[in-house]
Amino acid sequence: MTADGSSAPIRVLIVDDDPLVRAGLTLMLRAAPDLHIVGAVADGGEVRSAVAEHGPDVVLMDIRMNGLDGIEATRRLRAGVGAPEVLVLTTFDADDLVFRALRSGASGFLLKDTPPEGIVDAVRKVMAGEPILSPSVTRKLIAHLMPEEENQRRADARQILTRLSDREREVALAVGQGKPNATIATELHMSVGTVKGYISRILTKTNLDNRVQLALIVHDAAFG
């Protein structure tokens, strides 16, 4: 909380090798009173030091960069303790990289042509623990997957889900359907706090970082 009793602003670090994009995102996000831009860097290799220096809550991460790409930068960052949330940026010609980014620990992705209010809303939602996934891009990604890879992922995902109890699988399925905690609580007749507890246990049992990765595992098991 701030000194006047209001909520502290969400601290955002921008990572993009295009100076115009960095400038545009900075101007756009600064217009939101609850967001605070703590820094902007041009290379994925600078991310960990920038995070250590500025302590952001959310990193807005480009996927394609001339230096270390956003996927590897995300993987390295999310491997650390207390890592910030990562929201990756993509264009349609980078669709094949989005699942890899999410599996590396990102909390979601946005298209670079998303309207300003959509980007601001996405940062807020990621900070609140809600995954940001684009159904249209997800469908394109699924269409690009090789059958052999699909079969292997399905087998691996189903094996992971066998670690869960029946009730945990119900919660996992609801997460995979993109339902927020409040909806899951209502449908499964439990409190929101209980839902959060189940999700925490599920992530521990499955060795996953966040609910986005859980949703991908559920998807792979059912449709892979």
Residue pairs with C-beta under 8 A, 6 or more apart in sequence:
1 7
1 8
2 8
7 34
9 33
9 34
9 35
9 36
10 34
10 35
10 36
10 57
10 58
10 123
10 124
10 127
11 36
11 38
11 54
11 55
11 56
11 57
11 58
12 29
12 35
12 36
12 37
12 38
12 56
12 57
12 58
12 59
12 60
12 123
13 37
13 38
13 39
13 40
13 41
13 47
13 50
13 51
13 54
13 56
13 58
13 59
13 60
13 84
14 22
14 25
14 26
14 29
14 37
14 39
14 40
14 41
14 60
15 40
15 41
15 42
15 43
15 44
15 46
15 47
15 50
15 59
15 60
15 61
15 62
15 65
15 70
15 73
16 22
16 25
16 40
16 42
16 60
16 62
16 65
16 89
17 42
17 43
17 62
17 65
17 66
17 67
18 62
19 42
21 62
21 112
22 40
22 42
25 40
25 60
25 119
26 37
26 40
28 116
28 119
28 120
29 35
29 37
29 60
29 119
29 120
29 123
30 37
31 116
31 120
32 120
34 124
35 120
35 123
38 54
38 55
38 56
39 50
39 53
39 54
39 56
41 47
41 50
42 65
42 67
43 65
43 66
43 67
43 68
44 61
44 65
44 67
44 68
44 69
44 70
44 72
44 73
45 67
45 68
45 73
46 67
47 59
47 61
47 68
47 73
47 76
47 77
48 76
48 77
48 80
50 56
51 59
51 77
51 83
51 84
56 84
57 84
57 85
57 127
58 84
58 85
58 86
58 87
58 123
58 126
58 127
59 77
59 84
59 85
59 86
59 87
60 87
60 89
60 119
60 123
61 70
61 73
61 74
61 86
61 87
61 88
61 89
61 101
61 106
62 70
62 88
62 89
63 69
63 70
63 71
63 88
63 89
63 90
63 94
63 97
63 98
63 101
64 70
64 94
64 97
70 88
70 89
70 101
71 97
71 100
71 101
71 104
72 104
74 86
74 88
74 101
74 104
74 105
74 106
75 104
75 105
77 83
77 84
77 86
77 105
78 86
78 104
78 105
78 106
78 209
79 105
83 105
85 107
85 126
85 127
86 105
86 106
86 107
87 106
87 107
87 108
87 109
87 110
87 122
87 123
87 126
87 132
88 98
88 101
88 102
88 106
88 108
88 109
88 110
89 109
89 110
89 111
89 112
90 97
90 98
90 101
90 109
90 110
90 111
90 112
90 137
91 111
91 112
91 113
92 111
92 137
92 140
95 137
95 140
95 141
95 144
96 141
96 144
98 109
98 137
98 138
98 141
99 141
99 216
101 109
102 108
102 109
102 212
102 213
102 216
103 213
103 216
105 209
105 210
105 213
106 212
107 126
107 131
107 132
107 210
107 212
108 122
108 125
108 126
108 131
108 132
108 133
108 212
109 132
109 133
109 134
109 137
110 118
110 119
110 122
110 132
110 134
111 134
111 137
114 122
122 132
125 132
126 132
129 211
130 180
131 178
131 210
131 211
131 212
131 215
133 178
133 212
133 215
142 223
150 224
151 224
153 220
153 224
154 220
154 221
154 223
154 224
156 220
157 217
157 218
157 219
157 220
157 221
157 224
158 221
160 206
160 217
160 221
161 169
161 172
161 206
161 217
161 218
161 221
163 205
163 206
164 172
164 202
164 205
164 206
167 198
168 198
168 201
168 202
168 205
170 188
171 184
171 188
171 195
171 198
171 199
171 202
172 202
172 214
172 217
172 218
173 218
174 183
174 184
174 187
174 188
175 184
175 199
175 202
175 211
175 214
175 215
175 218
176 214
176 215
176 217
176 218
176 219
176 222
177 218
178 215
179 187
181 192
181 195
181 196
181 199
182 192
184 190
184 195
185 191
185 192
185 194
185 195
188 195
190 198
199 211
199 214
202 208
202 214
203 209
203 210
203 211
203 214
206 214
206 217
208 214
208 217
